[in-house]
Amino acid sequence: MPANRRFHLAKRPEGVPDRDTFDLREVDRPEPGPGEALLRVLHLSVDPYMRDRMRAGESYSEPWGVGDPLRGGAVCEVVESNGAGFDPGEVVVGNVPWAEYATAAGADLTPVDTGDLPVSTALGVLGMPGRTAYFGTREVAEPRADDWMVVSGAAGAVGSVVAQLGELQGANVVGIAGSDRKVEWLTEELGVTAGIDYEEEDVAARLDAVADGVDVYYDNVGGPVTDAVWPRLNVDARVAICGQIALYNDEKRPVGPRKLPKLIETRARIEGLLVRDFAPRFREATEHLAELVARDDLGYRETVVEGLENAPDAFLGLFEGENVGKQVVRVAEPEP
């Protein structure tokens, strides 16, 4: 059988994962079963939520077992179809193992149509992160004209789209990010009202200086950043909880809803979101986001790591704030 490289979970990490968490194996290239397609992986997504799948405990996603293949969203080229409904050479997106080749049921694959944009955007601004931002902003956070809207993780794949959608709604957006180059991108290229570098600045003091309280908080981070935002919530504030990357590597997480009295004072609403709840409306989000990109009303960036063997580095870099925009691993180029 032709060879195929594939990553497996070597062990459950304690605290921050490291290279020993990942096991790159050479395995046989899979054969597509009935209704399946054999796929050649072109671009692989790595995302912070995957850290929770490395735990043994319950989460909103089923945990991986030790020895299981790691999985993620990927843009793939169809090599062979066994009644999957796709022709060889078609480009699709689906959830597959971190591998060079994989199989998937045709029902679990979606054709990629990114127009003039790179197909990798099906994993970013036109994919899961973009849709998360779209529904999280419109259906949960609901920014209004003249609101002060704070976005944590604002230079990431989700946060950068949220920040721009908030500005398009007429809100004054304050983007919190982890370096001066990220803040510069947010304010000078994406048009965000103000930026805060949480690595170098006092977030609470800067919020007091640039914003009139917080009407909307879109949280991708949690931890000390959220601690700084919480006391500044205005009456009738809306809080959207999208991610908590600051806590994903903690073995013992803080307990007790000690900040809830602020919600009584402000009558604020706090709501968590999972993009999969909006699956019937994914096309709506993708089409709207593509139109905004085409009009130059929505900017995006990708941080690309070359080679499947470097996928762990791309994943670990998420927790060091190395990526600007969407983190993607380029595994292969399409066949000519």
NUTOR-383632 format. One record per residue (C-alpha): x, y, z. Coordinates in nm, 2 decimals. Each point is the difference from the previous one (the first is absolute). Example, Ala and Ser with C-alpha at 12.3 -4.5 7.8 and 13.67 -1.06 7.14 Angstrom:
BEGIN
<gutor <1.23; -0.45; 0.78>>
<gutor <0.14; 0.34; -0.07>>
END
This chain:
BEGIN
<gutor <0.00; 0.00; 0.00>>
<gutor <0.12; 0.36; -0.07>>
<gutor <0.13; 0.17; 0.31>>
<gutor <-0.18; 0.27; 0.19>>
<gutor <0.12; 0.22; 0.29>>
<gutor <-0.25; 0.06; 0.28>>
<gutor <0.01; 0.17; 0.35>>
<gutor <-0.13; -0.18; 0.31>>
<gutor <-0.05; 0.11; 0.36>>
<gutor <0.31; -0.15; 0.17>>
<gutor <-0.11; 0.09; 0.36>>
<gutor <-0.23; 0.23; 0.19>>
<gutor <0.19; 0.32; 0.07>>
<gutor <0.03; 0.14; 0.35>>
<gutor <-0.01; 0.38; -0.04>>
<gutor <0.14; 0.14; -0.32>>
<gutor <0.04; -0.27; -0.27>>
<gutor <0.34; -0.06; -0.15>>
<gutor <0.14; -0.19; -0.30>>
<gutor <-0.02; -0.32; 0.20>>
<gutor <-0.38; 0.03; -0.01>>
<gutor <0.01; -0.08; -0.37>>
<gutor <0.09; -0.33; -0.17>>
<gutor <0.07; 0.01; -0.37>>
<gutor <-0.05; -0.35; -0.15>>
<gutor <0.04; -0.15; -0.34>>
<gutor <-0.31; -0.19; -0.08>>
<gutor <-0.17; -0.15; -0.30>>
<gutor <-0.19; 0.23; -0.23>>
<gutor <-0.37; -0.06; 0.07>>
<gutor <-0.24; -0.15; -0.24>>
<gutor <-0.34; 0.17; -0.04>>
<gutor <-0.29; -0.20; 0.11>>
<gutor <-0.35; 0.02; -0.15>>
<gutor <-0.12; 0.36; -0.02>>
<gutor <0.35; 0.13; 0.08>>
<gutor <0.27; 0.19; -0.18>>
<gutor <0.38; -0.03; 0.03>>
<gutor <0.13; 0.34; 0.07>>
<gutor <0.34; 0.17; -0.04>>
<gutor <0.04; 0.26; 0.27>>
<gutor <0.10; 0.34; -0.13>>
<gutor <-0.05; 0.24; 0.29>>
<gutor <-0.05; -0.10; 0.37>>
<gutor <-0.16; 0.21; 0.26>>
<gutor <0.13; 0.01; 0.36>>
<gutor <-0.23; 0.17; 0.26>>
<gutor <0.01; 0.06; 0.38>>
<gutor <-0.31; -0.21; 0.07>>
<gutor <0.21; -0.31; -0.09>>
<gutor <0.18; 0.03; 0.33>>
<gutor <-0.32; -0.10; 0.19>>
<gutor <-0.02; -0.31; -0.21>>
<gutor <0.33; -0.11; 0.14>>
<gutor <-0.15; -0.02; 0.35>>
<gutor <-0.17; -0.31; 0.14>>
<gutor <-0.29; 0.20; 0.14>>
<gutor <-0.32; 0.10; -0.16>>
<gutor <-0.02; 0.30; -0.23>>
<gutor <-0.23; 0.12; -0.28>>
<gutor <0.21; -0.21; -0.23>>
<gutor <0.08; -0.37; 0.06>>
<gutor <0.35; -0.05; 0.13>>
<gutor <0.26; -0.18; -0.20>>
<gutor <0.13; -0.32; 0.14>>
<gutor <0.38; -0.05; 0.05>>
<gutor <0.11; -0.16; -0.33>>
<gutor <-0.28; 0.15; -0.20>>
<gutor <0.06; 0.20; -0.32>>
<gutor <-0.02; 0.38; 0.06>>
<gutor <-0.27; 0.16; -0.22>>
<gutor <-0.08; 0.34; -0.13>>
<gutor <-0.16; 0.20; -0.27>>
<gutor <0.18; -0.04; -0.34>>
<gutor <-0.01; 0.10; -0.36>>
<gutor <0.05; -0.31; -0.21>>
<gutor <0.02; -0.12; -0.36>>
<gutor <-0.21; -0.30; -0.09>>
<gutor <0.23; -0.28; -0.12>>
<gutor <-0.26; -0.28; -0.04>>
<gutor <-0.37; -0.02; 0.06>>
<gutor <-0.19; -0.31; 0.10>>
<gutor <-0.35; 0.13; -0.05>>
<gutor <0.08; 0.32; 0.21>>
<gutor <-0.16; 0.23; -0.25>>
<gutor <0.33; 0.18; -0.09>>
<gutor <0.23; -0.03; -0.30>>
<gutor <0.37; -0.04; 0.02>>
<gutor <0.17; 0.34; 0.00>>
<gutor <-0.29; 0.17; 0.18>>
<gutor <0.10; 0.21; 0.30>>
<gutor <-0.20; -0.05; 0.32>>
<gutor <0.01; 0.09; 0.37>>
<gutor <-0.07; -0.24; 0.28>>
<gutor <0.12; -0.13; 0.34>>
<gutor <0.28; -0.25; -0.05>>
<gutor <0.31; -0.14; 0.18>>
<gutor <0.32; 0.20; 0.00>>
<gutor <0.14; -0.20; -0.29>>
<gutor <0.12; 0.02; -0.36>>
<gutor <-0.29; -0.22; -0.11>>
<gutor <-0.34; -0.08; 0.16>>
<gutor <-0.34; -0.13; -0.07>>
<gutor <-0.33; 0.16; 0.08>>
<gutor <-0.37; -0.06; -0.08>>
<gutor <-0.12; 0.21; -0.29>>
<gutor <-0.29; 0.12; 0.23>>
<gutor <0.26; 0.15; 0.23>>
<gutor <0.18; 0.20; -0.27>>
<gutor <-0.08; 0.34; -0.15>>
<gutor <0.12; 0.13; -0.34>>
<gutor <0.24; 0.29; 0.03>>
<gutor <-0.11; 0.31; -0.19>>
<gutor <0.21; 0.30; 0.11>>
<gutor <-0.01; 0.18; -0.33>>
<gutor <0.32; 0.20; -0.06>>
<gutor <0.12; -0.06; 0.36>>
<gutor <0.24; -0.27; 0.09>>
<gutor <-0.17; -0.34; 0.09>>
<gutor <0.16; 0.03; 0.34>>
<gutor <-0.25; 0.27; 0.09>>
<gutor <-0.26; -0.28; 0.03>>
<gutor <0.17; -0.07; 0.33>>
<gutor <0.01; 0.36; 0.11>>
<gutor <-0.19; 0.31; -0.10>>
<gutor <-0.24; -0.20; -0.21>>
<gutor <0.00; -0.31; 0.22>>
<gutor <-0.07; -0.09; 0.36>>
<gutor <0.18; 0.30; 0.16>>
<gutor <-0.18; 0.25; -0.23>>
<gutor <-0.34; -0.17; 0.06>>
<gutor <0.07; 0.00; 0.38>>
<gutor <0.06; 0.38; -0.02>>
<gutor <-0.30; 0.06; -0.22>>
<gutor <-0.25; -0.18; 0.22>>
<gutor <0.16; 0.09; 0.32>>
<gutor <-0.01; 0.37; -0.09>>
<gutor <-0.34; 0.01; -0.16>>
<gutor <-0.19; -0.24; 0.22>>
<gutor <0.17; 0.02; 0.34>>
<gutor <0.21; 0.31; 0.05>>
<gutor <-0.23; 0.23; -0.20>>
<gutor <0.21; 0.31; -0.02>>
<gutor <-0.19; 0.33; -0.07>>
<gutor <0.09; 0.34; -0.13>>
<gutor <0.22; 0.19; 0.25>>
<gutor <0.05; -0.30; 0.23>>
<gutor <0.34; -0.06; 0.15>>
<gutor <0.09; -0.35; -0.10>>
<gutor <0.31; -0.18; 0.13>>
<gutor <0.13; -0.31; -0.18>>
<gutor <0.27; -0.22; 0.17>>
<gutor <0.23; -0.20; -0.23>>
<gutor <-0.09; 0.27; -0.26>>
<gutor <0.29; -0.09; -0.23>>
<gutor <-0.10; -0.36; -0.03>>
<gutor <-0.21; -0.18; -0.26>>
<gutor <-0.33; 0.06; 0.17>>
<gutor <0.08; 0.32; 0.19>>
<gutor <0.12; 0.19; -0.30>>
<gutor <-0.32; -0.06; -0.19>>
<gutor <-0.21; 0.08; 0.31>>
<gutor <0.18; 0.33; 0.04>>
<gutor <-0.07; 0.10; -0.36>>
<gutor <-0.36; -0.11; 0.01>>
<gutor <-0.04; 0.21; 0.32>>
<gutor <0.14; 0.31; -0.18>>
<gutor <-0.23; -0.06; -0.29>>
<gutor <-0.30; 0.00; 0.24>>
<gutor <0.11; 0.34; 0.12>>
<gutor <0.16; -0.10; 0.33>>
<gutor <0.32; 0.14; 0.14>>
<gutor <0.22; -0.31; 0.02>>
<gutor <0.29; -0.05; 0.23>>
<gutor <0.22; -0.29; -0.11>>
<gutor <0.22; -0.18; 0.26>>
<gutor <0.29; -0.19; -0.14>>
<gutor <0.34; -0.12; 0.11>>
<gutor <0.26; 0.21; -0.18>>
<gutor <0.05; 0.35; -0.15>>
<gutor <0.00; -0.14; -0.35>>
<gutor <-0.34; -0.16; 0.05>>
<gutor <-0.14; 0.32; 0.14>>
<gutor <0.15; 0.19; -0.29>>
<gutor <-0.18; -0.23; -0.24>>
<gutor <-0.33; 0.04; 0.18>>
<gutor <0.01; 0.38; 0.01>>
<gutor <0.18; 0.09; -0.31>>
<gutor <-0.11; -0.26; -0.25>>
<gutor <-0.33; -0.13; 0.13>>
<gutor <-0.14; 0.33; 0.13>>
<gutor <-0.06; -0.10; 0.36>>
<gutor <-0.06; 0.31; 0.22>>
<gutor <0.27; -0.09; 0.26>>
<gutor <0.24; -0.28; 0.09>>
<gutor <0.15; -0.12; 0.32>>
<gutor <0.32; -0.21; 0.03>>
<gutor <-0.07; -0.22; 0.30>>
<gutor <0.36; -0.11; 0.01>>
<gutor <0.13; 0.36; 0.05>>
<gutor <-0.29; 0.20; 0.13>>
<gutor <-0.23; 0.01; 0.30>>
<gutor <-0.32; -0.12; -0.16>>
<gutor <-0.23; 0.15; 0.27>>
<gutor <0.18; 0.34; -0.01>>
<gutor <0.00; 0.01; -0.38>>
<gutor <-0.37; -0.09; -0.01>>
<gutor <-0.08; 0.29; 0.23>>
<gutor <0.20; 0.23; -0.22>>
<gutor <-0.15; -0.09; -0.34>>
<gutor <-0.35; -0.13; 0.06>>
<gutor <-0.32; 0.12; 0.18>>
<gutor <-0.05; -0.33; 0.17>>
<gutor <-0.08; -0.32; -0.18>>
<gutor <-0.34; -0.06; -0.17>>
<gutor <0.11; -0.32; -0.18>>
<gutor <0.27; -0.24; 0.09>>
<gutor <0.09; -0.28; -0.25>>
<gutor <0.23; -0.23; 0.19>>
<gutor <0.24; -0.24; -0.17>>
<gutor <0.25; -0.01; 0.28>>
<gutor <-0.12; 0.01; 0.36>>
<gutor <0.24; 0.02; 0.30>>
<gutor <0.16; 0.33; 0.10>>
<gutor <-0.12; 0.18; -0.31>>
<gutor <-0.36; -0.07; 0.09>>
<gutor <0.07; 0.09; 0.36>>
<gutor <0.09; 0.34; -0.12>>
<gutor <-0.30; 0.04; -0.22>>
<gutor <-0.27; -0.12; 0.24>>
<gutor <-0.01; 0.29; 0.25>>
<gutor <-0.05; 0.24; -0.30>>
<gutor <-0.32; -0.16; -0.13>>
<gutor <-0.27; 0.26; -0.06>>
<gutor <-0.37; -0.04; 0.08>>
<gutor <-0.17; -0.24; -0.25>>
<gutor <0.34; -0.13; -0.13>>
<gutor <0.02; -0.31; -0.21>>
<gutor <0.28; -0.25; 0.05>>
<gutor <0.07; -0.27; -0.26>>
<gutor <0.22; -0.28; 0.12>>
<gutor <0.17; -0.16; -0.30>>
<gutor <0.33; -0.14; 0.13>>
<gutor <0.21; -0.01; 0.32>>
<gutor <0.35; -0.07; -0.13>>
<gutor <0.16; 0.15; 0.31>>
<gutor <-0.14; -0.29; 0.20>>
<gutor <0.04; -0.30; -0.24>>
<gutor <0.33; -0.11; 0.13>>
<gutor <-0.09; 0.04; 0.37>>
<gutor <-0.01; -0.33; 0.19>>
<gutor <-0.20; 0.16; 0.28>>
<gutor <-0.24; 0.26; -0.13>>
<gutor <-0.14; 0.28; 0.22>>
<gutor <-0.34; -0.09; 0.16>>
<gutor <-0.29; 0.20; 0.12>>
<gutor <-0.20; 0.27; -0.18>>
<gutor <0.13; 0.27; 0.22>>
<gutor <-0.04; 0.27; -0.27>>
<gutor <-0.38; -0.05; -0.04>>
<gutor <-0.11; 0.29; 0.23>>
<gutor <0.11; 0.23; -0.28>>
<gutor <-0.27; -0.14; -0.21>>
<gutor <-0.26; 0.10; 0.26>>
<gutor <0.13; 0.35; 0.00>>
<gutor <0.01; 0.04; -0.38>>
<gutor <-0.28; -0.24; -0.10>>
<gutor <0.25; -0.13; -0.25>>
<gutor <-0.06; -0.31; -0.21>>
<gutor <0.27; -0.26; -0.04>>
<gutor <-0.03; -0.28; -0.26>>
<gutor <0.23; -0.27; -0.13>>
<gutor <0.00; -0.10; -0.36>>
<gutor <0.09; -0.30; -0.22>>
<gutor <0.00; 0.06; -0.37>>
<gutor <-0.14; -0.35; -0.08>>
<gutor <-0.33; 0.11; 0.15>>
<gutor <-0.04; 0.22; -0.32>>
<gutor <0.08; -0.27; -0.25>>
<gutor <-0.32; 0.04; -0.20>>
<gutor <0.11; 0.36; -0.07>>
<gutor <0.37; -0.05; -0.09>>
<gutor <-0.06; 0.10; -0.36>>
<gutor <-0.15; 0.33; 0.10>>
<gutor <0.31; 0.08; 0.21>>
<gutor <0.25; -0.10; -0.27>>
<gutor <-0.18; 0.19; -0.27>>
<gutor <-0.02; 0.32; 0.21>>
<gutor <0.36; -0.02; 0.11>>
<gutor <0.12; -0.06; -0.36>>
<gutor <-0.19; 0.31; -0.11>>
<gutor <0.16; 0.21; 0.27>>
<gutor <0.35; -0.13; -0.10>>
<gutor <-0.07; 0.07; -0.37>>
<gutor <-0.10; 0.36; 0.09>>
<gutor <0.31; 0.05; 0.21>>
<gutor <-0.22; 0.05; 0.30>>
<gutor <0.15; -0.31; 0.18>>
<gutor <0.38; -0.06; 0.02>>
<gutor <0.17; -0.33; 0.10>>
<gutor <0.34; -0.15; 0.05>>
<gutor <0.13; -0.35; 0.01>>
<gutor <0.31; -0.13; 0.18>>
<gutor <0.12; -0.30; -0.20>>
<gutor <0.23; -0.27; 0.13>>
<gutor <0.15; -0.23; -0.27>>
<gutor <-0.01; -0.38; 0.03>>
<gutor <-0.21; -0.25; 0.19>>
<gutor <0.29; -0.08; 0.22>>
<gutor <-0.02; 0.36; 0.14>>
<gutor <-0.37; -0.02; 0.09>>
<gutor <0.08; -0.04; 0.37>>
<gutor <0.21; 0.32; -0.01>>
<gutor <-0.29; 0.18; -0.16>>
<gutor <-0.23; -0.12; 0.27>>
<gutor <0.23; 0.08; 0.29>>
<gutor <0.06; 0.35; -0.15>>
<gutor <-0.37; 0.08; 0.06>>
<gutor <0.07; 0.01; 0.37>>
<gutor <0.30; 0.22; -0.05>>
<gutor <-0.19; 0.25; -0.21>>
<gutor <0.22; -0.06; -0.30>>
<gutor <-0.27; 0.01; -0.26>>
<gutor <-0.17; 0.31; -0.15>>
<gutor <-0.34; -0.09; -0.14>>
<gutor <-0.06; -0.36; -0.09>>
<gutor <0.27; -0.26; 0.07>>
<gutor <0.02; -0.25; -0.29>>
<gutor <0.24; -0.29; -0.08>>
<gutor <0.07; -0.05; -0.37>>
<gutor <0.04; -0.37; -0.05>>
<gutor <0.00; -0.02; -0.38>>
<gutor <-0.07; 0.19; -0.32>>
<gutor <-0.29; -0.10; -0.23>>
<gutor <0.10; -0.24; -0.28>>
<gutor <0.05; 0.20; -0.33>>
END
